[in-house]
Amino acid sequence: MDHPVLPKVNAARVREDLLVLLAIPSPALREKLVMDALCQRLSAAGFAYELDGAGTQLGGEVGNLIVRIPGNGGRDEALLLNAHVDTVVPCEGVRPVERDGVVYSAGDTVLGADDKTGVVALLEAIRTVEEQSVPHGPIELVFTVAEETGLNGAKRLDMSRLRARRGYVFDGSAKIGCGTLAAPSHDNLEVLIRGKAAHAGMRPEQGISAITLASKAIAQMKLGRLDAETTANVGVIEGGQATNIVPEEVRVRCEARSHDPAKLAAQIRHMQELFESCATAG
């Protein structure tokens, strides 16, 4: 079976783009600098683009970036390609370092390869197909903001502005040549537990430690990798005022994910019930 000859990308340009974008901190809602760098490259390649109002809605610096490329003789069906420009934290002061042909962070921040590798891959793809006159149908690129905080940019994307009804998201860690066909559902759980404040050195028995109540619940929880489809995590615990005060209040933020909606609901229920029972028994 004959395979089509694939267009050749400009490896030096890919490397340069990647190092530039990786060196720009872009936490969620503060993506303007990296978006500016991306827009400069799109303009230099002759692509028109527009920014939507997602940034304003979210209280961020910039909205989602939409690029439309007309077809040039390929199929008529429009294709959507997506990547996100924000990264997790800590990313301030990020310094990409090359060693033996591999790019790493300097060690004191994340690298931001999630998802700037996806951004650069799409940028190079559209430049390559245009430069080499590769036949293609209409292409719509969407570079979203605030993905890492809950797909917030994508949720505020006006889908009526897009023609495509099929697409690919360039954001994942699958092996080269492989894709992800399904992703788990995801629920967040935020719990506020109230106890009773007291002086920890003079009258601790008069207090009820909200942190202790939360700890008892968490210690009994099923967390981590629960099965092939399900995970759960307690990610943030905030509470207390000082070491000499029995903490009156603690806030806990958790999540669960599963490909099976019933398992997801059961895990969230399991976590809720433990928090409730431990707080009641307090």
N, C-alpha and C positions, 0 to 999 in steps of 0.2 A: 504493500500500500504506500503510495506516494504521500509525503507530508509537505505542506506548504512551507516555503522558505520564509522564516520569520525575519522581520525587519531588525536591523542592528541598532541598538541604543548607543548613545554617546556616553561611554563609561566615565570619562573625565568630567563631563558636565554633571552627571549624576552625583559623583563624589563631591564636587564643588557645591552643588545645591544642598546636598545633605548636610555638609559641615556648616554651611551658613545657617540653615534653618535650625539645626540642633543647638547652635550657639545662642539662640534667642529664647529667653524664658517666656513661656506662654501658658501659665496656669489658666484654668477656666475663668472666663469673663475678663481676662487681660491678654487677649490674643492680637491686639492691633498691630504690634510690631512685626510679628511673624506673618500676619495677613498682608501687611504692606510689602514685605519681602516677596511673598508669593505673587501679589498683584503686579509688582515690577517685572517679574519673570514672565507672567502671562502677557503683559503689554508688550514686552520686548519680542515675544514670539508672535505677536499679531492677533492675540485672542481677546475678544470683548468679554466683559464680565459685569456682574452687578452684585451688590450687597443688599440683603434683605433687612428687615427691622427686628430680627431676633435679639440683637444686642441691646436695643432700646427696651424691649419687653423684659429682658432679663436683668437690666441694670449693668450691662457689660460695656466694653469699649467698642465692639464691632459685631456685625451680624454674620450670617452665613454667606458664603461666596458661591455664586452660581455662574457657571460657564456653559455656553451653548455653542456647539460646533456643528454646522450643517453637514449633512451627508454628501458624499462625493461619488456616488454611483454604487454604493453597497446596498444592503437591505434597507427597507423603508422604516422598519421598527426602530424607535429611539431606544438608546441604552443609557441607563444611569450608572455613574461611577462615583463612589463616595469615599472620603477619608476625613478625619477630624484633625484640627490644628492645635487643640489644647493638649496639655500633658498633666500627669499627676504631679504632686509636689513631694519633696522639695526640688525646685528647679531654678531658683534665683542663683545667678552666678555660674550657671552650667558651663562646663568646658569640655567639649568633645576631644578625646585623645585617640590618636591612631597608633596601633601596635600590630605589626605584622599583617597589615591589610585589614584589620578589624578595628571598628570604632567603639570606644568605651567612654563612659563618663570618667571624670577625674577622681570620682569616689566620694565626693561630698554632696552630690546631687544625683537625681535620676538623669538618664541620658536623654529621654524624650523620644526614643525610637518609636514608641507607641504615641502618636501614630504618624510621626514625621517621615518615617520610611514609606508609609502608604501615600502621603502627600507627594513625596518626590517621585514615587513610582508612577502616579497618575500624571504628574506634570511632564515627566519624560515620555510617557506613552503618547500623549496627545501631540507633543512636539515631533516625535518620531514619525507618527503616521502622517502628519501633515507635510513634514519635510520630504518624506519618501513616497508621498502620494499613494499611500496604502488605501485601497477602497474600504469605505466604512459607511454605515448608516449614521443618522443623527446621534450625536453624543451629548449628554448632559452631565457635567461634573458639578458636584456639590461638596464644598469643603465646609464642614460644620464646626460650630463653636460649642463649648461647654458640654462636651460628650462625657468627660470623666466624672461629672457631678450628677449624672443621671440622664444622659441623652437630651439635655435640655434644649440645645440648639436645634436638633433634629425634630423635637416635638413641636417647635414653633415654626418649622418650615412650612410654607403654604404650598401644599402638594399640587394645587391647581395651576401653579406656575410651571409645572413640569409636564412634559408630554410622555416621558418614559413610564412604562408600567412594569419594567423588569430592570434589575440592576445588580451590581456587585459592590460590596463594601470591602475596601482594602484596609482591614484592621483585624489582625489575628496572628496566631503563632503556629499555624499548620505548616506541614512540610511543603517545600516548593512544589508547585503543581497540584496541590490539594486545596480544597475549599471546605467551608463549613456550611452545611445545609440547614442546620437548626441551632438555636441558641436557647439557653434556659430562661424561664421566667424568673423575675427578680422582685422580691418584696423587701422593703425596709421596715424596721420596727424601732420606734423611739419610746423609751420608758422613763418616766419620772417617778422616783421613789422618795417618799417623805418619811423621815423618822422624827426624832425629837432631840433638839440640841441640849447640851449640858457641858459643864466644865469637865474636861477629860482627866484633870488631876485631882479635883476636889470632890466631884459628885458624878462620876461616870455612870453609876448604877441608875441615875435618874434620866439618863439619855437613852435614845434608841438610834444606833448608827445606821444611817441609810446605806452607807457603803458596805457594811457587814451584811445587811439584808440582800443587797444586790449580789454580793460575792457568793452567798449561799445558793442563790438561784443559778448563777453562772456555773458554779462548780458541779451542778447536777445536769447541765445541758449537754445534749448531743451536738457537738460542734466539729468543724473541719470537714473532711471528706466523709459524708455519711453513706453514700453508695455511688454507683457509676453515674447517677443522674443528679445527685443532690449534694449541696454544700451549705454550710452555715457558719457565721462568724459574728463575734462580738468585737466591734472595731474601736469604739470610743467610750470612755468612762470619764465623766466630769462631775466633780463634787467636792464638798468640804471647803472650809475657810481657813483653818489654822490647825496646827498639830495639837493644840490644847483645847480644841472644841470637838465634842462628839458630833460628827457631821449630820446635819438635819436633812440634807437633800442631795441626791445624786441623779444624774441623767445618763442613761445608757443608750447607745445607738448600735443596732444590730442589723444583719441582713441574712436572707436565705435565698438560695437559687435552686431551681430544679427544672428538668425537662418535663417532669410529670406534675401538672397542676395540683393533683390531689396530694402528692408528697410535699409540695411547697406549702400548701395550706396546713397540712398536718404539722410541719416543722414550725411554722409561725405560731400555730396554736400551742404547741409544746413549749415554746419559749415564753409566750404570754402567761400560760398557766403556772409555770415555775416562778416567774416574777410575782404573780398575784398571790400564790400560796405562801411564798417566803415573806412577802410584805405583810400578809395577814397574820402569819404566825409570829411576826416580829416581836 
